[in-house]
């Protein structure tokens, strides 16, 4: 059964900021490829929600799945998936989740 991925406002801001950065620093094509890749990865998560690594040490019930140098953080909520953040894997992840996502 495929679930629905619900993107939180914070995760939406993350995705938009990354796409804007790629468009400005590289090209519009790079930004579009990023957005397409994120979409494909979210579809994979929807099909196989247990695919990501458990990340309870960062946020209870959360999981992460890499997409290129980025990490998609999500958690299962009943029959849906809540996407918490999409961030660079090079960030201080502990600090990122000190406040609620």
Secondary structure as UniProt FT lines:
FT   STRAND          4..7
FT   HELIX           9..25
FT   HELIX           28..47
FT   HELIX           49..51
FT   STRAND          53..54
FT   TURN            56..58
FT   TURN            60..61
FT   STRAND          62..67
FT   TURN            68..69
FT   STRAND          70..77
FT   TURN            78..79
FT   STRAND          80..88
FT   TURN            89..90
FT   HELIX           93..96
FT   TURN            97..98
//
